[in-house]
Amino acid sequence: MTTHASAALGMPRAGYQRFIVLALITVILAVSTGDRATLSVAGPGIAKDLSISAVKALFGILVELLHCAGPIGIYRRSDGC
C-alpha cells in the first residue's frame, strides 16, 4: 500500500486549489506578454498621436518613481504615494 507523504506527516492533501492558482498565474502571464507585445508594436504610433517624445516619457517615468519613493523616505511627500 502506497502512502502519500503529506498523509504520513498528518497534513491534508492539496486538492484542486493548486491547479486554480497555476491557471490564474498562467492567464496573468499570458495577458501580460500579449500586452507588452501589443505596446511594442503600437507604441511608436501611440507616442506620435499623443505627441510624446522619448524625453517626455523618461521625465514621466522619473516623476512617477519619485512620487512612489515618498513612503520609503527617499522623497518626502505630504500626501504619500
Number of C-alpha atoms within 10 A of each C-alpha: 3 4 7 9 10 11 10 9 8 8 9 9 10 9 8 8 9 10 11 11 11 11 12 12 12 12 12 12 12 11 12 12 12 12 11 12 12 11 13 11 10 11 13 13 12 12 13 10 9 9 10 12 12 10 9 11 12 11 12 12 12 11 12 12 13 16 17 16 16 16 15 10 9 11 13 15 14 7 8 12 14
